[in-house]
């Protein structure tokens, strides 16, 4: 009897380079916004779920040292290869294995992969030193109710439709790499990954994060919701 090797669709281990190429094809609104809210002269920051280090190197512009951690070894290898920085250390670590006291605890587009969510948020809060700051961003569920229903009932179809729309926009704007981007956006393992993502609505995000980070402020950056909190 043959044995089928189960691959976790949520794992980035086989999608590291794929994800990096897709990310590089679109504007990073969080990267553009971050410098306006970072505290200069900080000592130690941690990027939890750092992926390929796209934001860790931005944090290094304001902090003396940045620790970038990710549960995926291929992602950390990609970060070390493509975004080496003298003030950034990359390390393979799961969220709950990350320890220390940091001036900034940062995480982006990571927590929708972590279940249960509340203990993860509480652990991130425990990493913020007194007077330090947490900046946590995550992807929201589609904002229109009709889109949320489509996303829930036909997730692959929802993302394929989005890829087709982006392809048309890329063609009209004559953006290079349009066909390659579409091919990657509709790659079956990537669609499997997206179809198993579960996102909060904006109101659910604010209620859940606000219960762990009382007094936090919330910012909408396109598809991302950002929670900012300063520890007492």
TORLUMKOL-837255 format. One record per residue (C-alpha): residue number from 1; residue in one letter; x, y, z. Coordinates in steps of 0.25 Angstrom, whole numbers, always signed. Layout:
<sites>
  nr rest     x     y     z
 NUM    A     X     Y     Z
...
</sites>
This chain:
<sites>
  nr rest     x     y     z
   1    X    +0    +0    +0
   2    X    +6   +14    -4
   3    X    +7   +24    +7
   4    X    +3   +39    +3
   5    X   +12   +49   +10
   6    X    +3   +60   +16
   7    X    +7   +74   +13
   8    X    +2   +85   +22
   9    X    -4   +95   +13
  10    X    -1  +106   +23
  11    X   +14  +103   +23
  12    X   +23  +113   +16
  13    X   +34  +102   +15
  14    X   +32  +100    +0
  15    X   +26  +113    -3
  16    X   +38  +123    +2
  17    X   +43  +127   -12
  18    X   +29  +127   -18
  19    X   +24  +136    -7
  20    X   +36  +145    -8
  21    X   +33  +147   -23
  22    X   +18  +150   -21
  23    X   +21  +160   -10
  24    X   +31  +167   -19
  25    X   +21  +169   -29
  26    X   +12  +178   -21
  27    X   +14  +191   -13
  28    X   +17  +189    +2
  29    X    +8  +199    +9
  30    X   +13  +194   +23
  31    X   +27  +197   +19
  32    X   +23  +211   +14
  33    X   +16  +214   +27
  34    X   +25  +208   +37
  35    X   +36  +219   +37
  36    X   +26  +229   +41
  37    X   +22  +222   +54
  38    X   +36  +216   +58
  39    X   +43  +221   +70
  40    X   +57  +225   +67
  41    X   +68  +221   +76
  42    X   +62  +208   +81
  43    X   +71  +197   +85
  44    X   +64  +184   +83
  45    X   +53  +180   +74
  46    X   +47  +166   +70
  47    X   +40  +163   +57
  48    X   +32  +150   +60
  49    X   +28  +143   +47
  50    X   +39  +151   +39
  51    X   +38  +143   +27
  52    X   +49  +147   +17
  53    X   +53  +159   +25
  54    X   +45  +170   +17
  55    X   +41  +178   +30
  56    X   +53  +174   +39
  57    X   +62  +182   +31
  58    X   +53  +194   +32
  59    X   +53  +192   +47
  60    X   +68  +192   +47
  61    X   +67  +207   +42
  62    X   +62  +211   +56
  63    X   +67  +200   +66
  64    X   +81  +196   +69
  65    X   +78  +181   +68
  66    X   +66  +174   +62
  67    X   +63  +159   +64
  68    X   +56  +153   +53
  69    X   +49  +139   +56
  70    X   +41  +130   +47
  71    X   +36  +116   +49
  72    X   +40  +113   +34
  73    X   +55  +109   +32
  74    X   +54  +112   +17
  75    X   +48  +126   +20
  76    X   +60  +129   +30
  77    X   +70  +124   +19
  78    X   +64  +133    +9
  79    X   +65  +145   +19
  80    X   +79  +142   +22
  81    X   +82  +141    +7
  82    X   +75  +153    +2
  83    X   +74  +162   +14
  84    X   +86  +161   +22
  85    X   +88  +173   +31
  86    X   +99  +176   +41
  87    X   +88  +180   +52
  88    X   +78  +168   +49
  89    X   +80  +154   +54
  90    X   +71  +143   +47
  91    X   +67  +131   +55
  92    X   +57  +119   +53
  93    X   +47  +120   +65
  94    X   +32  +117   +67
  95    X   +24  +129   +73
  96    X   +23  +123   +86
  97    X   +38  +119   +87
  98    X   +42  +134   +85
  99    X   +46  +140   +99
 100    X   +52  +153  +104
 101    X   +49  +167  +107
 102    X   +48  +176   +95
 103    X   +46  +191   +92
 104    X   +38  +187   +80
 105    X   +30  +175   +77
 106    X   +26  +175   +62
 107    X   +18  +164   +54
 108    X   +12  +165   +41
 109    X    +2  +155   +34
 110    X    +6  +144   +43
 111    X    -5  +142   +54
 112    X   -16  +137   +45
 113    X    -7  +125   +43
 114    X    -6  +123   +59
 115    X   -17  +116   +66
 116    X   -22  +119   +77
 117    X   -20  +134   +75
 118    X   -22  +139   +89
 119    X   -10  +132   +95
 120    X    -2  +136   +84
 121    X    -6  +151   +86
 122    X    -3  +150  +101
 123    X   +10  +144   +98
 124    X   +14  +155   +89
 125    X   +10  +165  +100
 126    X   +19  +158  +110
 127    X   +31  +161  +101
 128    X   +29  +176  +102
 129    X   +37  +183  +112
 130    X   +31  +194  +121
 131    X   +30  +206  +112
 132    X   +32  +198  +100
 133    X   +23  +197   +88
 134    X   +15  +186   +80
 135    X   +12  +188   +65
 136    X    +4  +176   +60
 137    X    -2  +175   +46
 138    X   -11  +165   +40
 139    X   -19  +162   +27
 140    X   -34  +165   +29
 141    X   -45  +157   +23
 142    X   -51  +163   +10
 143    X   -59  +176   +15
 144    X   -71  +174    +6
 145    X   -81  +164   +11
 146    X   -83  +158    -3
 147    X   -67  +156    -4
 148    X   -67  +150   +10
 149    X   -77  +140    +6
 150    X   -70  +136    -7
 151    X   -57  +135    +0
 152    X   -63  +126   +10
 153    X   -71  +117    +0
 154    X   -61  +117   -12
 155    X   -48  +121    -6
 156    X   -39  +117   -18
 157    X   -49  +123   -28
 158    X   -48  +136   -20
 159    X   -33  +137   -21
 160    X   -33  +132   -36
 161    X   -43  +144   -39
 162    X   -34  +153   -32
 163    X   -22  +148   -40
 164    X   -29  +150   -53
 165    X   -33  +164   -49
 166    X   -18  +167   -45
 167    X   -14  +161   -59
 168    X   -23  +171   -66
 169    X   -18  +183   -58
 170    X    -4  +179   -61
 171    X    -6  +178   -76
 172    X   -13  +191   -77
 173    X    -2  +198   -69
 174    X    +8  +190   -77
 175    X   +15  +185   -64
 176    X   +26  +175   -66
 177    X   +25  +161   -61
 178    X    +9  +161   -62
 179    X    +8  +146   -67
 180    X   +19  +141   -58
 181    X   +11  +148   -46
 182    X    -2  +141   -50
 183    X    +5  +128   -52
 184    X   +10  +129   -38
 185    X    -3  +134   -32
 186    X   -11  +122   -37
 187    X    +0  +112   -34
 188    X    -8  +100   -27
 189    X    +0   +99   -14
 190    X    -1  +114   -13
 191    X   -16  +114   -15
 192    X   -17  +102    -5
 193    X   -10  +111    +5
 194    X   -19  +123    +3
 195    X   -31  +114    +3
 196    X   -28  +110   +18
 197    X   -25  +124   +23
 198    X   -36  +129   +33
 199    X   -37  +144   +35
 200    X   -44  +153   +45
 201    X   -53  +165   +41
 202    X   -49  +179   +45
 203    X   -58  +179   +57
 204    X   -54  +165   +61
 205    X   -39  +169   +60
 206    X   -41  +182   +68
 207    X   -49  +174   +79
 208    X   -40  +163   +80
 209    X   -27  +171   +80
 210    X   -32  +182   +88
 211    X   -36  +172   +99
 212    X   -21  +168  +100
 213    X   -15  +182   +97
 214    X   -24  +191  +105
 215    X   -23  +206  +100
 216    X   -17  +201   +86
 217    X   -20  +209   +74
 218    X   -24  +203   +60
 219    X   -20  +207   +46
 220    X   -25  +202   +33
 221    X   -15  +200   +22
 222    X   -22  +194   +10
 223    X   -24  +180   +13
 224    X   -16  +180   +26
 225    X   -21  +184   +40
 226    X   -11  +190   +50
 227    X   -11  +190   +65
 228    X    -1  +199   +72
 229    X    +0  +198   +87
 230    X   +10  +204   +97
 231    X   +13  +196  +110
 232    X   +10  +204  +123
</sites>
